[in-house]
Every structure is written in C-alpha cells, then in structure tokens.
Amino acid sequence: MIFGKYTINEIAAVLEKVVNRVTMTMIGAGSRLADAPDDYIVGQRFYVDTCQPLRCTFFIELSIEAKKKIVEGVFGEKWSSLKNIQIDDCLLEFTGIVAGRAIAELTGG
C-alpha cells in the first residue's frame, strides 16, 4: 500500500481523474490514458517534489501532441510562436496543479 491506505491502482485512478479535470479546466478538452505506440520516444519529463501533507514525487510525461494542445490552449497561440521558457513554464505549472489536486484528493483536503 502506498501512502498507508491506497493501492497503486487507486492512486492511478485518482491521477487519471485529476489529469482529465485539470485538462478540461485549462483548455476545455478532456484527456484519456493511452498506451504509447511502439515507436514512442521518451521526451522531457516534468517533476514536482512535495513534502506536505505527503512526501512524494510526481512526474508527468506527455506526448508532443498533448503538450502542444495544453500550451496552445493556455496561451491561445501557436506552439511555434512561443519561447521555450513559456512552454516549459506552462507544462511545469500543469504538472504542479495536477500534483496538488491529486494530493488533495488522496488526503481529503
């Protein structure tokens, strides 16, 4: 059991729900888990370490298509017109929101 009372499947279900809710709020589109294609290349991962109320690390890895949808939805501009720092900040903020909401959901906060 992770966090004392949750199984990995329960945590995965919470994360799936939270990612869908955050995506819907930020860009007006839902999300779904999907198996990566055989030719999937691991890209940039975003990490968020937390220490209260749970000590844990969240990371999120998104396909380039998902990254583009999130960033373009937030900024209302084409990916190609944005600076790398804008893209990174947006995706890190997305990860932080997901982590915060997931912790709140898991701790009843």
C-alpha positions in Angstrom: 0.0 0.0 0.0 1.3 3.5 -0.9 0.6 6.4 1.5 -0.5 3.9 4.0 -4.0 3.3 2.7 -4.0 3.5 -1.1 -3.0 0.9 -3.6 -1.1 1.8 -6.8 -4.3 1.2 -8.8 -6.3 3.6 -6.5 -3.6 6.3 -6.9 -3.6 5.8 -10.7 -7.4 6.2 -10.8 -7.1 9.5 -8.9 -4.4 10.7 -11.2 -6.3 9.9 -14.3 -9.4 11.7 -12.9 -7.3 14.7 -11.8 -5.4 15.0 -15.2 -8.8 14.9 -17.0 -10.3 17.6 -14.8 -7.3 19.9 -15.0 -7.0 19.5 -18.7 -10.7 20.2 -19.1 -10.4 23.3 -16.9 -7.2 24.7 -18.5 -8.0 24.1 -22.2 -11.6 22.9 -22.4 -10.7 19.4 -23.5 -10.7 16.1 -21.7 -7.9 13.6 -21.6 -7.6 9.9 -21.5 -4.9 7.4 -20.8 -3.4 5.7 -23.8 -0.8 3.1 -24.5 2.2 4.5 -26.1 2.9 3.4 -29.7 5.8 1.1 -30.2 7.9 3.9 -31.8 7.3 6.3 -28.9 10.4 8.2 -27.9 10.7 9.3 -24.3 10.7 13.0 -24.1 11.1 15.7 -21.4 9.6 14.8 -18.0 8.4 17.3 -15.5 8.9 16.5 -11.8 7.3 18.0 -8.7 8.5 17.0 -5.3 6.2 17.5 -2.4 6.8 17.3 1.3 3.5 18.3 2.9 1.0 16.7 3.5 2.6 13.8 1.7 6.3 13.4 0.9 6.4 12.2 -2.7 7.5 12.9 -6.3 5.1 13.3 -9.2 6.3 13.3 -12.8 4.3 13.6 -15.9 5.4 12.7 -19.4 3.2 13.9 -22.3 3.3 13.2 -26.0 4.3 16.2 -28.1 0.7 16.3 -29.4 -0.6 16.6 -25.8 2.0 19.2 -24.9 1.0 21.3 -27.9 -2.7 21.1 -27.1 -2.1 22.2 -23.5 0.3 25.0 -24.3 -1.7 26.3 -27.3 -4.9 26.1 -25.3 -3.5 28.1 -22.4 -1.7 30.8 -24.5 -4.1 30.9 -27.4 -1.2 31.0 -29.7 0.6 28.5 -31.9 3.4 26.4 -30.3 5.9 27.7 -32.9 5.4 31.3 -31.9 6.2 30.7 -28.2 9.5 30.7 -26.5 10.9 27.6 -24.9 10.7 29.1 -21.4 7.0 29.8 -21.9 6.3 26.2 -23.0 8.4 24.8 -20.1 6.7 27.1 -17.5 3.2 26.2 -18.8 3.9 22.5 -18.7 5.5 22.7 -15.2 2.5 24.7 -14.0 0.2 22.0 -15.4 2.3 19.3 -13.5 2.1 21.3 -10.3 -1.6 21.7 -10.5 -2.1 18.0 -11.2 0.1 17.1 -8.2 -1.6 19.5 -5.9 -5.1 18.3 -6.9 -4.1 14.7 -6.6 -2.6 15.2 -3.1 -5.8 17.0 -2.1 -7.9 14.2 -3.4 -5.8 11.5 -1.7 -5.7 13.3 1.7 -9.3 14.5 1.7 -8.1 18.1 1.6 
